[in-house]
Each structure stands twice: as C-alpha cells, then as structure tokens.
Amino acid sequence: MKSSMKDKVEGAYHEATGKLKEVAGKVIDNAELEVKGRNEQASGKVQEKIGEVKKVMGS
C-alpha cells in the first residue's frame, strides 16, 4: 500500500474512533474522554490531509 493511501486510511480510522470516544464521553458524562475523542478526530483529519498532499506530490 502506498504511503499516501496508508495515511488516508489511518486518518479515517482515527476520525471514526475519535467520534466514538467523543460520543461515549457525552453519554457517560466523561469530559476527559470527550476531549480525547475530539483530539483524535483532529489528528485523523491532519493525517488524511498529509496523505492527500503525498498523493499530489507523488510519494
């Protein structure tokens, strides 16, 4: 698997797990878990963008 595709897949995975953590944190009223979920979503979005840039650059 190309590096760019790997970054995009891993980024999507982190976004999804982050969303689950955020929702779980809201449901069980755990602010720390909610924040961790938001942070993981953000890092997933960044990783996906890195994958897109690598694809454009040909890496």
mmCIF file of the N, C-alpha and C atoms, coordinates in Angstrom:
data_MODEL
# 
_entry.id   MODEL 
# 
loop_
_atom_site.group_PDB 
_atom_site.id 
_atom_site.type_symbol 
_atom_site.label_atom_id 
_atom_site.label_alt_id 
_atom_site.label_comp_id 
_atom_site.label_asym_id 
_atom_site.label_entity_id 
_atom_site.label_seq_id 
_atom_site.pdbx_PDB_ins_code 
_atom_site.Cartn_x 
_atom_site.Cartn_y 
_atom_site.Cartn_z 
_atom_site.occupancy 
_atom_site.B_iso_or_equiv 
_atom_site.pdbx_formal_charge 
_atom_site.auth_seq_id 
_atom_site.auth_comp_id 
_atom_site.auth_asym_id 
_atom_site.auth_atom_id 
_atom_site.pdbx_PDB_model_num 
ATOM 1   N N  . MET A 1 1  ? 0.852   -1.170 0.000  1.00 0.00 ? 1  MET A N  1 
ATOM 2   C CA . MET A 1 1  ? 0.000   0.000  0.000  1.00 0.00 ? 1  MET A CA 1 
ATOM 3   C C  . MET A 1 1  ? 0.901   1.237  0.000  1.00 0.00 ? 1  MET A C  1 
ATOM 4   N N  . LYS A 1 2  ? 0.539   2.182  -0.851 1.00 0.00 ? 2  LYS A N  1 
ATOM 5   C CA . LYS A 1 2  ? 1.311   3.420  -0.928 1.00 0.00 ? 2  LYS A CA 1 
ATOM 6   C C  . LYS A 1 2  ? 1.214   4.207  0.367  1.00 0.00 ? 2  LYS A C  1 
ATOM 7   N N  . SER A 1 3  ? 2.233   4.968  0.632  1.00 0.00 ? 3  SER A N  1 
ATOM 8   C CA . SER A 1 3  ? 2.299   5.784  1.844  1.00 0.00 ? 3  SER A CA 1 
ATOM 9   C C  . SER A 1 3  ? 1.121   6.753  1.936  1.00 0.00 ? 3  SER A C  1 
ATOM 10  N N  . SER A 1 4  ? 0.750   7.342  0.807  1.00 0.00 ? 4  SER A N  1 
ATOM 11  C CA . SER A 1 4  ? -0.351  8.306  0.820  1.00 0.00 ? 4  SER A CA 1 
ATOM 12  C C  . SER A 1 4  ? -1.670  7.625  1.170  1.00 0.00 ? 4  SER A C  1 
ATOM 13  N N  . MET A 1 5  ? -1.895  6.435  0.623  1.00 0.00 ? 5  MET A N  1 
ATOM 14  C CA . MET A 1 5  ? -3.134  5.706  0.906  1.00 0.00 ? 5  MET A CA 1 
ATOM 15  C C  . MET A 1 5  ? -3.153  5.258  2.365  1.00 0.00 ? 5  MET A C  1 
ATOM 16  N N  . LYS A 1 6  ? -2.014  4.835  2.858  1.00 0.00 ? 6  LYS A N  1 
ATOM 17  C CA . LYS A 1 6  ? -1.915  4.396  4.260  1.00 0.00 ? 6  LYS A CA 1 
ATOM 18  C C  . LYS A 1 6  ? -2.282  5.550  5.192  1.00 0.00 ? 6  LYS A C  1 
ATOM 19  N N  . ASP A 1 7  ? -1.773  6.733  4.912  1.00 0.00 ? 7  ASP A N  1 
ATOM 20  C CA . ASP A 1 7  ? -2.088  7.904  5.735  1.00 0.00 ? 7  ASP A CA 1 
ATOM 21  C C  . ASP A 1 7  ? -3.577  8.228  5.687  1.00 0.00 ? 7  ASP A C  1 
ATOM 22  N N  . LYS A 1 8  ? -4.168  8.122  4.504  1.00 0.00 ? 8  LYS A N  1 
ATOM 23  C CA . LYS A 1 8  ? -5.591  8.427  4.370  1.00 0.00 ? 8  LYS A CA 1 
ATOM 24  C C  . LYS A 1 8  ? -6.443  7.420  5.135  1.00 0.00 ? 8  LYS A C  1 
ATOM 25  N N  . VAL A 1 9  ? -6.085  6.138  5.051  1.00 0.00 ? 9  VAL A N  1 
ATOM 26  C CA . VAL A 1 9  ? -6.838  5.096  5.749  1.00 0.00 ? 9  VAL A CA 1 
ATOM 27  C C  . VAL A 1 9  ? -6.689  5.244  7.260  1.00 0.00 ? 9  VAL A C  1 
ATOM 28  N N  . GLU A 1 10 ? -5.465  5.438  7.719  1.00 0.00 ? 10 GLU A N  1 
ATOM 29  C CA . GLU A 1 10 ? -5.232  5.609  9.158  1.00 0.00 ? 10 GLU A CA 1 
ATOM 30  C C  . GLU A 1 10 ? -5.920  6.872  9.670  1.00 0.00 ? 10 GLU A C  1 
ATOM 31  N N  . GLY A 1 11 ? -5.917  7.917  8.872  1.00 0.00 ? 11 GLY A N  1 
ATOM 32  C CA . GLY A 1 11 ? -6.588  9.155  9.260  1.00 0.00 ? 11 GLY A CA 1 
ATOM 33  C C  . GLY A 1 11 ? -8.085  8.952  9.424  1.00 0.00 ? 11 GLY A C  1 
ATOM 34  N N  . ALA A 1 12 ? -8.680  8.230  8.487  1.00 0.00 ? 12 ALA A N  1 
ATOM 35  C CA . ALA A 1 12 ? -10.117 7.947  8.570  1.00 0.00 ? 12 ALA A CA 1 
ATOM 36  C C  . ALA A 1 12 ? -10.423 7.094  9.798  1.00 0.00 ? 12 ALA A C  1 
ATOM 37  N N  . TYR A 1 13 ? -9.541  6.139  10.090 1.00 0.00 ? 13 TYR A N  1 
ATOM 38  C CA . TYR A 1 13 ? -9.717  5.292  11.275 1.00 0.00 ? 13 TYR A CA 1 
ATOM 39  C C  . TYR A 1 13 ? -9.696  6.139  12.553 1.00 0.00 ? 13 TYR A C  1 
ATOM 40  N N  . HIS A 1 14 ? -8.734  7.038  12.643 1.00 0.00 ? 14 HIS A N  1 
ATOM 41  C CA . HIS A 1 14 ? -8.624  7.888  13.836 1.00 0.00 ? 14 HIS A CA 1 
ATOM 42  C C  . HIS A 1 14 ? -9.820  8.834  13.951 1.00 0.00 ? 14 HIS A C  1 
ATOM 43  N N  . GLU A 1 15 ? -10.307 9.314  12.837 1.00 0.00 ? 15 GLU A N  1 
ATOM 44  C CA . GLU A 1 15 ? -11.503 10.160 12.885 1.00 0.00 ? 15 GLU A CA 1 
ATOM 45  C C  . GLU A 1 15 ? -12.701 9.385  13.422 1.00 0.00 ? 15 GLU A C  1 
ATOM 46  N N  . ALA A 1 16 ? -12.861 8.165  12.947 1.00 0.00 ? 16 ALA A N  1 
ATOM 47  C CA . ALA A 1 16 ? -14.004 7.346  13.379 1.00 0.00 ? 16 ALA A CA 1 
ATOM 48  C C  . ALA A 1 16 ? -13.901 6.980  14.861 1.00 0.00 ? 16 ALA A C  1 
ATOM 49  N N  . THR A 1 17 ? -12.722 6.539  15.292 1.00 0.00 ? 17 THR A N  1 
ATOM 50  C CA . THR A 1 17 ? -12.578 6.168  16.708 1.00 0.00 ? 17 THR A CA 1 
ATOM 51  C C  . THR A 1 17 ? -12.683 7.400  17.596 1.00 0.00 ? 17 THR A C  1 
ATOM 52  N N  . GLY A 1 18 ? -12.204 8.525  17.102 1.00 0.00 ? 18 GLY A N  1 
ATOM 53  C CA . GLY A 1 18 ? -12.334 9.762  17.857 1.00 0.00 ? 18 GLY A CA 1 
ATOM 54  C C  . GLY A 1 18 ? -13.781 10.162 18.046 1.00 0.00 ? 18 GLY A C  1 
ATOM 55  N N  . LYS A 1 19 ? -14.574 10.001 16.997 1.00 0.00 ? 19 LYS A N  1 
ATOM 56  C CA . LYS A 1 19 ? -16.002 10.324 17.078 1.00 0.00 ? 19 LYS A CA 1 
ATOM 57  C C  . LYS A 1 19 ? -16.689 9.408  18.083 1.00 0.00 ? 19 LYS A C  1 
ATOM 58  N N  . LEU A 1 20 ? -16.339 8.121  18.065 1.00 0.00 ? 20 LEU A N  1 
ATOM 59  C CA . LEU A 1 20 ? -16.912 7.179  19.034 1.00 0.00 ? 20 LEU A CA 1 
ATOM 60  C C  . LEU A 1 20 ? -16.562 7.576  20.467 1.00 0.00 ? 20 LEU A C  1 
ATOM 61  N N  . LYS A 1 21 ? -15.314 7.954  20.674 1.00 0.00 ? 21 LYS A N  1 
ATOM 62  C CA . LYS A 1 21 ? -14.885 8.368  22.014 1.00 0.00 ? 21 LYS A CA 1 
ATOM 63  C C  . LYS A 1 21 ? -15.630 9.630  22.455 1.00 0.00 ? 21 LYS A C  1 
ATOM 64  N N  . GLU A 1 22 ? -15.776 10.570 21.529 1.00 0.00 ? 22 GLU A N  1 
ATOM 65  C CA . GLU A 1 22 ? -16.472 11.810 21.859 1.00 0.00 ? 22 GLU A CA 1 
ATOM 66  C C  . GLU A 1 22 ? -17.918 11.528 22.269 1.00 0.00 ? 22 GLU A C  1 
ATOM 67  N N  . VAL A 1 23 ? -18.602 10.708 21.480 1.00 0.00 ? 23 VAL A N  1 
ATOM 68  C CA . VAL A 1 23 ? -19.996 10.375 21.783 1.00 0.00 ? 23 VAL A CA 1 
ATOM 69  C C  . VAL A 1 23 ? -20.091 9.603  23.097 1.00 0.00 ? 23 VAL A C  1 
ATOM 70  N N  . ALA A 1 24 ? -19.192 8.650  23.291 1.00 0.00 ? 24 ALA A N  1 
ATOM 71  C CA . ALA A 1 24 ? -19.200 7.878  24.540 1.00 0.00 ? 24 ALA A CA 1 
ATOM 72  C C  . ALA A 1 24 ? -18.970 8.801  25.731 1.00 0.00 ? 24 ALA A C  1 
ATOM 73  N N  . GLY A 1 25 ? -18.068 9.750  25.584 1.00 0.00 ? 25 GLY A N  1 
ATOM 74  C CA . GLY A 1 25 ? -17.808 10.710 26.652 1.00 0.00 ? 25 GLY A CA 1 
ATOM 75  C C  . GLY A 1 25 ? -19.031 11.541 26.988 1.00 0.00 ? 25 GLY A C  1 
ATOM 76  N N  . LYS A 1 26 ? -19.778 11.929 25.966 1.00 0.00 ? 26 LYS A N  1 
ATOM 77  C CA . LYS A 1 26 ? -21.008 12.685 26.198 1.00 0.00 ? 26 LYS A CA 1 
ATOM 78  C C  . LYS A 1 26 ? -22.052 11.828 26.903 1.00 0.00 ? 26 LYS A C  1 
ATOM 79  N N  . VAL A 1 27 ? -22.187 10.576 26.448 1.00 0.00 ? 27 VAL A N  1 
ATOM 80  C CA . VAL A 1 27 ? -23.205 9.687  27.005 1.00 0.00 ? 27 VAL A CA 1 
ATOM 81  C C  . VAL A 1 27 ? -22.942 9.386  28.477 1.00 0.00 ? 27 VAL A C  1 
ATOM 82  N N  . ILE A 1 28 ? -21.679 9.113  28.811 1.00 0.00 ? 28 ILE A N  1 
ATOM 83  C CA . ILE A 1 28 ? -21.374 8.750  30.199 1.00 0.00 ? 28 ILE A CA 1 
ATOM 84  C C  . ILE A 1 28 ? -20.918 9.953  31.020 1.00 0.00 ? 28 ILE A C  1 
ATOM 85  N N  . ASP A 1 29 ? -21.030 11.126 30.433 1.00 0.00 ? 29 ASP A N  1 
ATOM 86  C CA . ASP A 1 29 ? -20.667 12.373 31.108 1.00 0.00 ? 29 ASP A CA 1 
ATOM 87  C C  . ASP A 1 29 ? -19.219 12.365 31.591 1.00 0.00 ? 29 ASP A C  1 
ATOM 88  N N  . ASN A 1 30 ? -18.320 12.018 30.660 1.00 0.00 ? 30 ASN A N  1 
ATOM 89  C CA . ASN A 1 30 ? -16.893 11.976 30.945 1.00 0.00 ? 30 ASN A CA 1 
ATOM 90  C C  . ASN A 1 30 ? -16.211 12.995 30.034 1.00 0.00 ? 30 ASN A C  1 
ATOM 91  N N  . ALA A 1 31 ? -15.951 14.171 30.560 1.00 0.00 ? 31 ALA A N  1 
ATOM 92  C CA . ALA A 1 31 ? -15.391 15.259 29.757 1.00 0.00 ? 31 ALA A CA 1 
ATOM 93  C C  . ALA A 1 31 ? -14.015 14.911 29.202 1.00 0.00 ? 31 ALA A C  1 
ATOM 94  N N  . GLU A 1 32 ? -13.222 14.178 29.969 1.00 0.00 ? 32 GLU A N  1 
ATOM 95  C CA . GLU A 1 32 ? -11.875 13.824 29.525 1.00 0.00 ? 32 GLU A CA 1 
ATOM 96  C C  . GLU A 1 32 ? -11.927 12.938 28.269 1.00 0.00 ? 32 GLU A C  1 
ATOM 97  N N  . LEU A 1 33 ? -12.806 11.950 28.270 1.00 0.00 ? 33 LEU A N  1 
ATOM 98  C CA . LEU A 1 33 ? -12.949 11.065 27.118 1.00 0.00 ? 33 LEU A CA 1 
ATOM 99  C C  . LEU A 1 33 ? -13.472 11.840 25.912 1.00 0.00 ? 33 LEU A C  1 
ATOM 100 N N  . GLU A 1 34 ? -14.362 12.761 26.151 1.00 0.00 ? 34 GLU A N  1 
ATOM 101 C CA . GLU A 1 34 ? -14.912 13.591 25.084 1.00 0.00 ? 34 GLU A CA 1 
ATOM 102 C C  . GLU A 1 34 ? -13.811 14.421 24.422 1.00 0.00 ? 34 GLU A C  1 
ATOM 103 N N  . VAL A 1 35 ? -12.944 15.003 25.230 1.00 0.00 ? 35 VAL A N  1 
ATOM 104 C CA . VAL A 1 35 ? -11.843 15.814 24.704 1.00 0.00 ? 35 VAL A CA 1 
ATOM 105 C C  . VAL A 1 35 ? -10.843 14.933 23.952 1.00 0.00 ? 35 VAL A C  1 
ATOM 106 N N  . LYS A 1 36 ? -10.548 13.768 24.504 1.00 0.00 ? 36 LYS A N  1 
ATOM 107 C CA . LYS A 1 36 ? -9.638  12.853 23.811 1.00 0.00 ? 36 LYS A CA 1 
ATOM 108 C C  . LYS A 1 36 ? -10.201 12.478 22.445 1.00 0.00 ? 36 LYS A C  1 
ATOM 109 N N  . GLY A 1 37 ? -11.506 12.279 22.380 1.00 0.00 ? 37 GLY A N  1 
ATOM 110 C CA . GLY A 1 37 ? -12.143 11.961 21.109 1.00 0.00 ? 37 GLY A CA 1 
ATOM 111 C C  . GLY A 1 37 ? -12.016 13.083 20.104 1.00 0.00 ? 37 GLY A C  1 
ATOM 112 N N  . ARG A 1 38 ? -12.235 14.308 20.543 1.00 0.00 ? 38 ARG A N  1 
ATOM 113 C CA . ARG A 1 38 ? -12.098 15.456 19.637 1.00 0.00 ? 38 ARG A CA 1 
ATOM 114 C C  . ARG A 1 38 ? -10.664 15.592 19.142 1.00 0.00 ? 38 ARG A C  1 
ATOM 115 N N  . ASN A 1 39 ? -9.709  15.382 20.048 1.00 0.00 ? 39 ASN A N  1 
ATOM 116 C CA . ASN A 1 39 ? -8.294  15.474 19.664 1.00 0.00 ? 39 ASN A CA 1 
ATOM 117 C C  . ASN A 1 39 ? -7.930  14.394 18.652 1.00 0.00 ? 39 ASN A C  1 
ATOM 118 N N  . GLU A 1 40 ? -8.442  13.176 18.857 1.00 0.00 ? 40 GLU A N  1 
ATOM 119 C CA . GLU A 1 40 ? -8.145  12.091 17.926 1.00 0.00 ? 40 GLU A CA 1 
ATOM 120 C C  . GLU A 1 40 ? -8.766  12.371 16.560 1.00 0.00 ? 40 GLU A C  1 
ATOM 121 N N  . GLN A 1 41 ? -9.951  12.956 16.542 1.00 0.00 ? 41 GLN A N  1 
ATOM 122 C CA . GLN A 1 41 ? -10.580 13.328 15.263 1.00 0.00 ? 41 GLN A CA 1 
ATOM 123 C C  . GLN A 1 41 ? -9.723  14.343 14.521 1.00 0.00 ? 41 GLN A C  1 
ATOM 124 N N  . ALA A 1 42 ? -9.224  15.318 15.257 1.00 0.00 ? 42 ALA A N  1 
ATOM 125 C CA . ALA A 1 42 ? -8.403  16.362 14.635 1.00 0.00 ? 42 ALA A CA 1 
ATOM 126 C C  . ALA A 1 42 ? -7.113  15.775 14.071 1.00 0.00 ? 42 ALA A C  1 
ATOM 127 N N  . SER A 1 43 ? -6.478  14.884 14.824 1.00 0.00 ? 43 SER A N  1 
ATOM 128 C CA . SER A 1 43 ? -5.242  14.282 14.327 1.00 0.00 ? 43 SER A CA 1 
ATOM 129 C C  . SER A 1 43 ? -5.525  13.392 13.117 1.00 0.00 ? 43 SER A C  1 
ATOM 130 N N  . GLY A 1 44 ? -6.686  12.765 13.100 1.00 0.00 ? 44 GLY A N  1 
ATOM 131 C CA . GLY A 1 44 ? -7.071  11.964 11.941 1.00 0.00 ? 44 GLY A CA 1 
ATOM 132 C C  . GLY A 1 44 ? -7.256  12.812 10.703 1.00 0.00 ? 44 GLY A C  1 
ATOM 133 N N  . LYS A 1 45 ? -7.863  13.971 10.867 1.00 0.00 ? 45 LYS A N  1 
ATOM 134 C CA . LYS A 1 45 ? -8.059  14.881 9.728  1.00 0.00 ? 45 LYS A CA 1 
ATOM 135 C C  . LYS A 1 45 ? -6.716  15.355 9.189  1.00 0.00 ? 45 LYS A C  1 
ATOM 136 N N  . VAL A 1 46 ? -5.800  15.655 10.095 1.00 0.00 ? 46 VAL A N  1 
ATOM 137 C CA . VAL A 1 46 ? -4.466  16.094 9.684  1.00 0.00 ? 46 VAL A CA 1 
ATOM 138 C C  . VAL A 1 46 ? -3.765  14.979 8.917  1.00 0.00 ? 46 VAL A C  1 
ATOM 139 N N  . GLN A 1 47 ? -3.853  13.764 9.433  1.00 0.00 ? 47 GLN A N  1 
ATOM 140 C CA . GLN A 1 47 ? -3.193  12.638 8.774  1.00 0.00 ? 47 GLN A CA 1 
ATOM 141 C C  . GLN A 1 47 ? -3.787  12.383 7.389  1.00 0.00 ? 47 GLN A C  1 
ATOM 142 N N  . GLU A 1 48 ? -5.094  12.531 7.252  1.00 0.00 ? 48 GLU A N  1 
ATOM 143 C CA . GLU A 1 48 ? -5.715  12.382 5.929  1.00 0.00 ? 48 GLU A CA 1 
ATOM 144 C C  . GLU A 1 48 ? -5.195  13.438 4.962  1.00 0.00 ? 48 GLU A C  1 
ATOM 145 N N  . LYS A 1 49 ? -5.069  14.679 5.435  1.00 0.00 ? 49 LYS A N  1 
ATOM 146 C CA . LYS A 1 49 ? -4.563  15.755 4.577  1.00 0.00 ? 49 LYS A CA 1 
ATOM 147 C C  . LYS A 1 49 ? -3.124  15.474 4.159  1.00 0.00 ? 49 LYS A C  1 
ATOM 148 N N  . ILE A 1 50 ? -2.335  14.923 5.076  1.00 0.00 ? 50 ILE A N  1 
ATOM 149 C CA . ILE A 1 50 ? -0.948  14.568 4.746  1.00 0.00 ? 50 ILE A CA 1 
ATOM 150 C C  . ILE A 1 50 ? -0.954  13.539 3.623  1.00 0.00 ? 50 ILE A C  1 
ATOM 151 N N  . GLY A 1 51 ? -1.856  12.572 3.716  1.00 0.00 ? 51 GLY A N  1 
ATOM 152 C CA . GLY A 1 51 ? -1.981  11.572 2.657  1.00 0.00 ? 51 GLY A CA 1 
ATOM 153 C C  . GLY A 1 51 ? -2.343  12.187 1.324  1.00 0.00 ? 51 GLY A C  1 
ATOM 154 N N  . GLU A 1 52 ? -3.235  13.170 1.339  1.00 0.00 ? 52 GLU A N  1 
ATOM 155 C CA . GLU A 1 52 ? -3.626  13.845 0.106  1.00 0.00 ? 52 GLU A CA 1 
ATOM 156 C C  . GLU A 1 52 ? -2.449  14.612 -0.490 1.00 0.00 ? 52 GLU A C  1 
ATOM 157 N N  . VAL A 1 53 ? -1.676  15.267 0.363  1.00 0.00 ? 53 VAL A N  1 
ATOM 158 C CA . VAL A 1 53 ? -0.516  16.015 -0.111 1.00 0.00 ? 53 VAL A CA 1 
ATOM 159 C C  . VAL A 1 53 ? 0.515   15.059 -0.700 1.00 0.00 ? 53 VAL A C  1 
ATOM 160 N N  . LYS A 1 54 ? 0.743   13.935 -0.034 1.00 0.00 ? 54 LYS A N  1 
ATOM 161 C CA . LYS A 1 54 ? 1.700   12.950 -0.550 1.00 0.00 ? 54 LYS A CA 1 
ATOM 162 C C  . LYS A 1 54 ? 1.252   12.443 -1.918 1.00 0.00 ? 54 LYS A C  1 
ATOM 163 N N  . LYS A 1 55 ? -0.047  12.249 -2.089 1.00 0.00 ? 55 LYS A N  1 
ATOM 164 C CA . LYS A 1 55 ? -0.553  11.759 -3.374 1.00 0.00 ? 55 LYS A CA 1 
ATOM 165 C C  . LYS A 1 55 ? -0.283  12.782 -4.477 1.00 0.00 ? 55 LYS A C  1 
ATOM 166 N N  . VAL A 1 56 ? -0.529  14.049 -4.161 1.00 0.00 ? 56 VAL A N  1 
ATOM 167 C CA . VAL A 1 56 ? -0.294  15.101 -5.150 1.00 0.00 ? 56 VAL A CA 1 
ATOM 168 C C  . VAL A 1 56 ? 1.194   15.228 -5.470 1.00 0.00 ? 56 VAL A C  1 
ATOM 169 N N  . MET A 1 57 ? 2.026   15.067 -4.448 1.00 0.00 ? 57 MET A N  1 
ATOM 170 C CA . MET A 1 57 ? 3.478   15.199 -4.643 1.00 0.00 ? 57 MET A CA 1 
ATOM 171 C C  . MET A 1 57 ? 4.083   13.950 -5.283 1.00 0.00 ? 57 MET A C  1 
ATOM 172 N N  . GLY A 1 58 ? 3.333   12.863 -5.310 1.00 0.00 ? 58 GLY A N  1 
ATOM 173 C CA . GLY A 1 58 ? 3.814   11.646 -5.950 1.00 0.00 ? 58 GLY A CA 1 
ATOM 174 C C  . GLY A 1 58 ? 4.583   10.725 -5.039 1.00 0.00 ? 58 GLY A C  1 
ATOM 175 N N  . SER A 1 59 ? 4.406   10.845 -3.730 1.00 0.00 ? 59 SER A N  1 
ATOM 176 C CA . SER A 1 59 ? 5.135   9.975  -2.791 1.00 0.00 ? 59 SER A CA 1 
ATOM 177 C C  . SER A 1 59 ? 4.388   8.708  -2.554 1.00 0.00 ? 59 SER A C  1 
# 
